[in-house]
Amino acid sequence: MTTIDINVNARTVKASVAPRTHLADFLRDHLDLTGTHLGCEHGVCGACTLLIDDMPARSCITFVAACAGARITTIEGLDRDEIAAELRAAFTREHALQCGYCTPGMLISARDLVLRLEAADDHAIRVGLSGNLCRCTGYVGIVRAVHSVIEDRRKRGIRPVPGAGREQLGPVGSGNGAAIGGPATIRPAAAVEPKEGPSRKVAIPEFAPDRTFEESFTIAAPIGEVFAMFGDIKRVAACLRGVSLTGTPTAEHVEGQIRVKLGPISATFRGAARIARDPDTMSGRIVGTGDDQRSRSSTSGEIRYRLAAIDAGAATRVELSIGYSLRGILAQIARDGLVRNLAARLTADFARNLEQQLSGTTRRETAQPIDGLAFLLHQLWRFAKGIGQRTWHR
């Protein structure tokens, strides 16, 4: 057996492996990172593509022992990557996937093209993706998706990275493996930048919500006071159950976490949000993303709000448009109707807490996580009560 130290998705991993263990098998069988798919297992189809030291590589023909000291990034490690998020949205928009088996490897190869191509050229995109096979789509939607992301980023003034960051010739990861008869060269831990930290802002990419719904409520306060309150991030966070800040917020950016509990499943989504406000229209937009390492779930959300004065200016109506996408284990149990009803209850709690904040009678209870089980029991009680009432009236 060979003992190795590698960095997988910004997490240091130490393991003893057989010398001929392939990287893909190690990730899937030992770390449960099953987003790396196995297809041909001969390095031909591209389904197993991942990043080694930020460069695309075939994990089915790469020995894990040769990756000692390397940085490995799988598709799971790109949940909060700006380019990957834009590509996922474009793949959805352009119908660039069907069965989805090739998609993780396709996204990683496409990300490399977005980084290094000067312009959105269909021929160059097809050549760059020629090592990733898809038996479903015919590639047209895939090419359109990658083309649109490259074109949009260049229009926004985001220049390509020459060589996509490649600094040396030779096989990917060749500078990390052990020399014959010598010890492995391990990169110092300082070479791996943490995803979060006080000096580094978490990127918040655009995304296309899977679900969108509307909510509204009324606050007994003038519109100016309510809009000012919405601009005070700390006070707003204090009104949201299960939410806590992990850094010092600014007017445009905030980092924090939200705790959720659904029966035996507990999750703490850590992430960040960017904030935009328009005092002329009394409206705003909050876009955030977060992930829970324990359940391997991730979410992206968007809240658009608009305020309107009512009752001769004595009260304010708050109209919300809420959009979200959820991935991972929690997505399997968070049905659309359940999320809508839970959001309606949380909105009512938020409105009540907000009114208490504005009136100066705050009673903070937000340290408790969002308890989905209590909500489910509440819904079952309402359902049973409704059946009883209908039976009685018969």
Secondary structure by P-SEA (a helix, b strand, c coil): ccccccccccbbbbbbbcccccaaaaaaccccccccccccccccccccbbbccccccccccccccccccbbbbccccccccaaaaaaaaaaaaacccccccccaaaaaaaaaaaaccccccaaaaaaaacccccccccaaaaaaaaaaaaaaaaaacccccccccccccccccccccccccccccccccccccccccccbbbbbbbbbbcccccccccccccaaaaaaaaacaaaaaaacccccccccccccccccbbbbbcccbbbbbbbbbbbbbbcccccccccbbbbbccccccccbbbbbbbbbcccccbbbbbbbbbbcccccccccccaaaaaaaaaaaaaaaaaaaaaaaaccccccccccccaaaaaaaaaaaaaaaaaaaaaac
